[in-house]
Amino acid sequence: MDKFKSEQTAYDPQKKKYVPLWRLDTDTITVTHFNPDTQTEEVRTYSTDYIGYHLHYCDSKYPDYIRKLVNEGKIIQYLDELEIKIDAAIKSQVERWKHTDNEYLEAVRNGDTKKIIGLENCFIGMAREVVFDCMIYV
C-alpha cells in the first residue's frame, strides 16, 4: 500500500486515470515515479534493512517530513544519500576497530582466518548498533 503519494498527478493512458507522480510504499520500501514524458513508471526498491527501519521510524515520528520529500520528488535522492552515508559510517568504524583491537591484530599476525572473520563480523554488528542509534533513529 502506498501510504505516501505526491499531490502532483499526471494522466496515465494505460490506467486511464490520473496517478501521483511519486509514491512511497514503506512496507516494501519501494519508490514509484510516473514519468509523464515517457508515460512509464520507474520503480526503485531498497534492499538494505536499515532503509526500511529508517522509513518506519520516520513514518511514526515525522510523517510530514517524508510526505514533503515525496511531494518534492526528492525521496530517492534522500534514501540514496542515506544509504551511502550509513554504509560509509559502518565501514569506517569497522576499520578503526580492525586497526586498534589487540585480539584482531594478533589473529592477523597468526594468520587465524576463522578468528579474523569472526571478529570482523562482530565489529560489523557492533558498528551497525552504534550507527543505527546515530543515523537511523533520528
SULCORVEN-V676036 format. One record per helix or strand of 3 or more residues. SS is the DSSP state (H for helix, E for strand). FROM is the first residue (numbers start at 0). TO is the last residue. If there is no record, write none. Layout:
# SULCORVEN-V676036
SS&FROM&TO + SS&FROM&TO
This chain:
# SULCORVEN-V676036
E&8&11 + E&16&19 + E&21&24 + E&29&34 + E&39&44 + H&48&60 + H&62&70 + H&74&99 + H&101&109 + H&112&135
